[in-house]
Amino acid sequence: MIKKPLTSIVAGATMALAAQSASAMDELTVAYFLEWPMPFLEAKASGAYDEALGMKVNWVSFETGTAMSAAMASGDVQIAVSQGVPPFVVAASAGQDLQVIDVAVSYSDNDNCVVDADLEIDKETASELAGKKVAVPLGTAAHYGFLRQMDHFGIELASLDVVDMAPPEGAAALAQGAVDFACGYGGGLARMKEHGNVLLTGTEKEELGILVFDVTSAPASFVAENGEIVSDFLAVTAAANEKWNSGAGGDEMLAVIAQEAGMDVEAARGAISTMKFPSVDEQLSEKWLGGNAQTFMKGVADVFVEAGSIDGALDSYVNAVNAGPLGEAAN
């Protein structure tokens, strides 16, 4: 069983980032993931963000979205790129003043649970997972997907021994036989698949309403005080996404992305092929930040409350989304 509520992950952290005026800023610190190849990494490598913002941008890698939340709460990080919706929801539900400022990536096939091949369990025999030990990065997109899949297969959470592990650790535990199945994303998921099989494909998960996407997030106070910086940052990201989506970057762009992600080119190619990067117009539409993202976050929060993972959900997550800077970036 999960014995500790997820809110304890952010407990004790400062709940508001001290407001800074744009004129007083000369450096920006941004959180991101290694082994998570995305177009913005080419812009990171080229210094495009520094040039557009007129300041030094420091990049700090994290292993989980919950750690990103804590870093933003303490003021160590101002913007987090590709934070999973579930860890964002956990923090927002606990009272942290975070806001979604864009849709970073959609990736139904790049986030999943993998069962040890020796167990020979698939979607037809998933009920046999009851009583098993599983590695899950708590409070992340993988955790939400795990909860929804267990609910779909009718497996009682109380019957499982759930261990909180980041994807790389979960992959190692699965390889060593220390757990029966593991959930994760990115490079960790790729290594998990070397030792087992997924229960549901990305398409099958989407049919069940299990969406998987990450956001770019920032403290609401920071966004309010530094709107121009935020919109300029998002404009650079959008340009990188457009270059990738158009195919103009080609293998040369992929090589840079792979290097920045700490991956070899073919591993990066395989991972990014399962990702989608919505255009700014798409992000501003009803499908995403125009309404559906807010509704989806409420659904995620309610699932976590029901599972006993968080103490309570907000009545609405409308104020947890601020599409203003992205709209300015589009202009």
Residue pairs with C-beta under 8 A, 6 or more apart in sequence:
1 157
1 158
1 160
1 161
1 162
2 138
2 157
2 162
2 307
2 308
2 309
5 308
5 309
5 310
5 311
6 66
6 90
6 138
6 139
6 304
6 309
6 310
7 90
7 93
7 94
7 310
7 311
9 66
9 69
9 70
9 90
9 138
9 139
10 66
10 69
10 70
10 73
10 90
10 91
10 94
10 96
11 94
13 69
13 70
13 73
13 74
13 96
14 73
14 74
14 75
15 73
15 95
15 96
15 97
16 97
16 219
16 221
17 72
17 73
17 75
17 78
17 97
17 219
17 221
17 222
18 75
18 221
19 221
19 222
19 224
19 225
20 222
20 225
20 226
21 225
21 226
22 225
22 226
22 228
22 229
25 55
25 226
25 229
26 55
26 56
27 55
27 56
27 57
27 58
28 49
28 53
28 55
28 56
28 57
28 58
28 78
28 79
28 229
28 233
29 57
29 58
29 59
29 60
29 76
29 77
29 78
29 79
30 49
30 57
30 58
30 59
30 60
30 77
30 78
30 79
30 80
30 81
30 233
31 59
31 60
31 61
31 62
31 68
31 71
31 72
31 77
31 79
31 80
31 81
31 83
32 40
32 41
32 44
32 59
32 60
32 61
32 62
32 80
32 81
32 82
33 61
33 62
33 63
33 82
33 186
34 61
34 187
34 261
34 262
35 168
35 186
35 187
35 188
35 261
35 262
35 263
35 271
36 82
36 185
36 186
36 187
36 261
36 271
37 254
37 257
37 258
37 261
37 263
37 268
37 271
37 272
37 275
38 81
38 82
38 104
38 105
38 257
38 261
38 272
38 275
38 277
39 237
39 240
39 241
39 243
39 244
39 249
39 253
39 257
39 277
40 81
40 236
40 237
40 240
40 241
41 256
41 257
41 260
41 261
42 240
42 243
42 249
42 253
42 256
42 257
42 260
43 49
43 236
43 237
43 239
43 240
44 57
44 59
44 260
45 256
45 259
45 260
46 256
48 236
48 239
48 240
49 57
49 233
49 236
50 56
50 57
52 232
52 233
52 235
52 236
53 229
53 232
53 233
60 71
60 76
60 77
62 68
62 71
62 80
63 137
63 166
63 167
63 168
64 87
64 137
64 139
64 140
64 166
65 80
65 83
65 84
65 86
65 87
65 88
65 139
65 140
65 141
65 214
66 87
66 90
66 91
66 137
66 138
66 139
66 140
68 77
68 80
68 83
68 87
68 217
69 80
69 83
69 87
69 88
69 90
69 91
69 96
69 98
71 77
71 80
72 78
72 80
72 96
72 98
72 217
72 218
72 219
73 91
73 96
73 219
78 218
78 219
78 222
78 226
79 101
79 216
79 217
79 218
79 222
79 230
79 233
80 216
80 217
80 218
81 104
81 216
81 237
82 104
82 105
82 214
82 215
82 216
83 104
83 214
83 215
83 216
83 217
84 140
84 141
84 142
84 144
84 214
84 215
85 141
85 144
85 213
85 214
85 215
85 293
85 296
85 297
85 300
86 139
86 140
86 141
86 143
86 144
86 300
86 304
87 139
87 140
87 141
88 98
88 100
88 215
88 217
88 297
88 320
89 297
89 300
89 301
89 304
89 317
90 139
90 304
90 309
90 310
91 98
92 98
92 297
92 314
92 317
92 320
93 301
93 304
93 310
93 311
93 312
93 313
93 314
94 310
94 311
96 219
97 219
97 220
97 221
98 217
98 218
98 219
98 220
98 320
99 217
99 218
99 219
99 220
99 223
99 319
99 320
99 321
99 322
100 215
100 216
100 217
100 289
100 293
100 320
100 321
100 322
101 215
101 216
101 217
101 218
101 223
101 230
101 234
101 322
101 323
101 325
101 326
102 215
102 216
102 234
102 237
102 238
102 283
102 289
102 326
103 213
103 214
103 215
103 216
103 278
103 282
103 283
103 288
103 289
103 293
104 213
104 214
104 215
104 216
104 237
104 277
105 213
105 214
105 275
105 276
105 277
106 211
106 212
106 213
106 275
106 276
106 277
106 278
107 185
107 202
107 212
107 213
107 214
107 274
107 275
107 276
108 202
108 203
108 205
108 206
108 210
108 211
108 212
108 274
109 201
109 202
109 203
109 274
110 185
110 186
110 189
110 202
110 212
110 271
110 274
110 275
111 141
111 142
111 145
111 184
111 185
111 189
111 212
112 142
112 145
112 183
112 184
112 185
112 189
112 198
112 199
112 200
112 202
112 205
113 134
113 142
113 145
113 146
113 149
113 181
113 182
113 183
113 198
113 199
114 174
114 181
114 182
114 183
114 184
114 189
114 192
114 193
114 195
114 196
114 197
114 198
115 121
115 122
115 129
115 180
115 181
115 196
115 197
115 198
115 199
116 174
116 177
116 179
116 180
116 181
116 195
116 196
117 195
117 196
117 197
118 177
119 128
119 132
119 180
119 181
119 196
121 128
121 129
121 181
121 199
122 197
122 199
123 153
123 199
123 200
123 204
126 153
126 155
126 199
127 153
127 154
127 155
129 150
129 153
129 155
129 160
129 180
129 181
130 155
130 156
130 159
130 160
131 159
131 160
132 160
132 161
132 180
132 181
133 160
133 161
133 163
133 178
133 179
133 180
134 146
134 160
134 161
134 162
134 163
134 179
134 180
134 181
134 182
134 183
135 163
135 165
135 169
135 170
135 173
135 174
135 179
135 181
135 182
135 183
135 184
136 142
136 143
136 146
136 162
136 163
136 164
136 165
136 170
136 182
136 183
137 143
137 164
137 165
137 166
137 167
137 170
137 183
137 184
138 162
138 164
138 309
139 309
140 185
141 185
141 212
141 213
141 214
142 167
142 183
142 184
142 185
143 183
143 309
144 210
144 300
144 303
144 304
145 183
145 205
145 210
145 212
146 183
147 157
147 303
147 304
147 307
147 309
148 205
148 208
148 209
148 210
148 303
149 199
149 200
149 205
149 210
150 157
150 160
151 303
152 200
152 208
153 199
157 307
163 173
163 179
165 173
165 179
165 182
166 184
166 188
167 182
167 184
167 185
167 186
167 187
167 188
167 189
167 192
168 184
168 187
168 188
168 191
169 188
170 179
170 182
170 183
170 184
170 188
170 192
171 182
171 184
171 188
171 189
171 191
171 192
171 195
172 191
173 179
173 182
174 181
174 182
174 192
174 195
174 196
175 191
175 194
175 195
181 196
182 192
182 196
184 192
186 271
187 263
187 267
187 271
190 267
190 270
190 271
200 208
202 212
202 274
205 212
211 296
215 293
216 234
216 237
218 230
220 322
222 230
223 230
223 322
223 325
227 324
227 325
227 328
228 328
230 325
231 325
231 326
231 328
231 329
232 329
234 325
234 326
234 329
235 329
238 279
238 280
238 326
238 329
238 330
241 277
241 278
241 279
242 279
243 249
243 253
244 253
244 277
245 277
245 279
251 265
254 265
254 268
254 269
254 272
255 265
257 268
257 272
258 264
258 265
258 267
258 268
258 269
261 268
263 271
278 288
280 326
280 329
280 330
281 330
282 288
283 289
283 323
283 326
284 290
284 323
284 326
284 327
284 330
286 292
289 321
289 323
289 326
290 323
293 321
294 316
294 317
294 318
294 320
294 321
297 317
297 320
298 313
298 314
298 316
298 317
301 310
301 313
301 314
301 317
302 313
304 310
304 313
305 311
305 312
305 313
314 320
